[in-house]
Amino acid sequence: MRKILRTTELNGRAVMRATGLTPSQLVFMQLLEEANEQTAGYVAGRMGITQATTTALIQKLESHGMIKRRKGDQDRRQSWLSLTEAGRSLLAASPDGVQARFQNEFNKLVDWEQAMLTASLERVAAMMGNHDQDVAAVLDGKPLIELD
């Protein structure tokens, strides 16, 4: 457990030094990049985060000029998010990080291994008192980060 936490902490610091963004902000931007334009709800669902966390990420990224919002054509209450040119440039220069490496290795596992690992991580999250988060949101087989 300590090794996982330490690796995650070191990766977060490396991402911050290289980009000025947190790993969560970077993943948020990567999800927007893969879809070109998306709603906050879609990204929140893919990341497995709450609407409040999503709002905070959007405000931070927008204040740094990394993303932009536009009101929906059909429903003016809905906001569509996309990367700015500055956001695209930063993503192109950013490191892959531990999440991308993990996702790449996870996708190499056979189905039963993926299911077993997902169940184990959900159990660990529950033991740590994190009953709200769904580990499967991160390990759903859909890459959070597209690796070319």
C-alpha positions in Angstrom: 0.0 0.0 0.0 2.8 2.4 0.9 4.5 1.8 -2.4 1.3 2.6 -4.3 0.7 5.8 -2.3 4.3 6.9 -2.7 4.3 6.3 -6.4 1.1 8.2 -6.8 2.5 11.1 -4.7 5.7 11.3 -6.7 3.8 11.1 -10.0 1.6 14.0 -8.8 4.6 16.1 -8.0 6.3 15.3 -11.3 3.1 16.2 -13.2 2.8 19.5 -11.3 6.4 20.4 -12.0 6.1 19.6 -15.7 2.7 21.1 -16.4 1.6 23.2 -13.4 -1.5 21.1 -13.2 -2.6 18.4 -10.8 -3.0 14.8 -12.1 -6.8 15.2 -11.8 -6.8 18.4 -13.9 -4.6 16.6 -16.5 -6.9 13.6 -16.7 -9.9 16.0 -17.1 -8.2 17.7 -20.0 -7.3 14.4 -21.6 -10.9 13.2 -21.5 -11.9 16.5 -23.2 -9.3 16.0 -25.8 -10.5 12.6 -26.8 -14.1 13.8 -27.2 -13.3 17.3 -28.6 -16.2 18.8 -26.8 -18.1 17.3 -23.9 -20.4 18.1 -21.0 -19.2 18.3 -17.5 -21.5 15.4 -16.6 -19.8 13.1 -19.1 -16.3 13.9 -17.8 -17.4 13.5 -14.2 -18.9 10.1 -15.0 -15.7 8.9 -16.7 -13.6 10.1 -13.9 -16.0 8.9 -11.2 -16.1 12.3 -9.4 -18.9 14.4 -8.0 -20.4 17.4 -9.6 -18.9 19.7 -7.0 -15.4 18.3 -7.8 -16.1 18.7 -11.5 -17.1 22.4 -11.0 -13.9 23.1 -9.1 -11.8 21.5 -11.8 -13.6 23.4 -14.5 -13.2 26.8 -12.7 -9.5 26.1 -12.1 -8.8 25.0 -15.7 -10.8 27.9 -17.1 -9.0 30.4 -15.0 -5.7 29.1 -16.4 -7.0 29.4 -19.9 -6.8 25.6 -20.5 -10.5 25.0 -21.3 -13.5 27.1 -22.5 -17.2 26.8 -22.0 -20.1 27.5 -24.3 -23.8 27.3 -23.7 -25.7 24.5 -25.5 -27.6 25.3 -28.7 -30.7 23.3 -27.7 -30.5 23.7 -24.0 -29.0 27.0 -22.8 -28.7 25.5 -19.2 -26.2 22.9 -20.4 -22.5 23.9 -20.8 -20.2 22.3 -23.3 -16.5 22.2 -22.5 -13.5 22.1 -24.9 -9.8 22.6 -24.8 -8.3 25.9 -25.8 -5.2 26.0 -28.0 -3.1 26.6 -24.8 -4.7 23.5 -23.3 -3.9 21.4 -26.4 -0.3 22.6 -26.4 0.1 21.8 -22.7 -1.3 18.3 -23.2 0.9 17.6 -26.1 4.0 18.4 -23.9 2.8 16.7 -20.7 4.1 13.4 -19.4 2.0 10.3 -19.6 2.1 9.7 -15.9 1.4 6.7 -13.7 -2.4 6.6 -14.7 -1.5 6.0 -18.3 1.0 3.4 -17.5 -1.4 1.6 -15.2 -4.2 1.8 -17.7 -1.9 0.4 -20.4 -0.8 -2.6 -18.2 -4.4 -3.1 -16.9 -5.7 -3.4 -20.5 -3.1 -6.2 -21.2 -4.7 -8.4 -18.5 -7.3 -11.0 -19.4 -10.9 -10.4 -18.4 -10.9 -12.5 -15.3 -7.7 -10.8 -14.0 -9.2 -7.3 -14.7 -12.4 -8.4 -12.8 -10.4 -9.8 -9.9 -8.2 -6.7 -9.6 -11.2 -4.3 -9.8 -12.9 -6.3 -7.0 -9.8 -6.2 -4.9 -9.3 -2.4 -5.3 -13.0 -1.8 -4.5 -12.5 -3.8 -1.3 -9.4 -1.8 -0.4 -11.3 1.5 -1.1 -14.1 0.3 1.2 -11.6 -0.7 3.9 -10.2 2.8 3.7 -13.7 4.3 4.2 -14.1 5.4 0.7 -17.6 3.9 0.1 -18.7 6.7 -2.3 -16.1 6.1 -5.0 -16.5 3.4 -7.7 -13.1 1.9 -8.6 -14.8 0.5 -11.8 -15.2 4.1 -13.0 -11.4 4.2 -13.5 -11.0 0.5 -14.5 -13.9 0.2 -16.9 -11.8 -0.8 -19.9 -12.2 2.6 -21.5 -8.8 4.3 -21.5 -8.7 7.6 -19.5 -5.7 8.5 -21.6 -5.3 7.7 -25.2 -1.9 6.3 -25.9 -0.6 6.5 -29.5 
